[in-house]
Amino acid sequence: RSRRETAAPVEVGHRANSACILGWIAMKLNRRLQWDAERERFLGDEEANRLLHRPMREPWHGRA
């Protein structure tokens, strides 16, 4: 509300949260994964990539 800078830069928060999500996906699939941080996708693993997004409830929709 104040429009002040956050305690940490947004990019730092995004990367910290990503590390948690990536760890959860690796544990769920029970295997090592290769992550492309620039593209934010797993290399050669569509099953793991599908776990990066969840279906959204109407009227919202995900990426095209």
N, C-alpha and C positions, 0 to 999 in steps of 0.2 A: 504494500500500500504506500509505503514511503518513497518508493522508487530509488532507494539507496542500493549500493552494491551489496551483493550477498556475501555471507561469511567466506565462502569459497567460490572460485569461478565456476560457471555452469559446466564447462568442459571437464573439470576435475570431478564434479558430482556425477556426470554421465559416465566417465571411465570407471569410477569406483563402483557404481551400480552395475555396469557391464561385467566387471570382474565377478561379482556375485552371481549374476545370471549365467555366465559362461561356466562357472564351477558347478552350478546346479545342473545344467544340461549335460556336462561331462559325467557327473555322478549318476544321473538318470539313465544315460546310455551305457554307462560302465565301460568307457573307453577313452583313450586320449584323442584330443581333437586339435586341429590346426586352425588358428584364427587369423584372419586378415583384418587388422585393426583399421586400415584405411577404408576398405569396402564394407566393414562390419558384417562379414559373412564367414562361415566356416569353409575351408578349402576342401572341395571334393566330397562334401557330406550333406546331401539334401535333407536327410532325416533330421540332422542337427539344426539345419537352417530353418526347417519348419517349426521348430520349438522356439524360435526367436520372437514369434508373434502369436497372439491368441485371437480367436474370433471376437468380434465386437458386437454388442447388442444393438438392435435397431433403435434409433435411426442412424447410428454411427456406422462407419465402414472403414476397413483397413486400407492399406496401400493398394494401388492399382497394379 
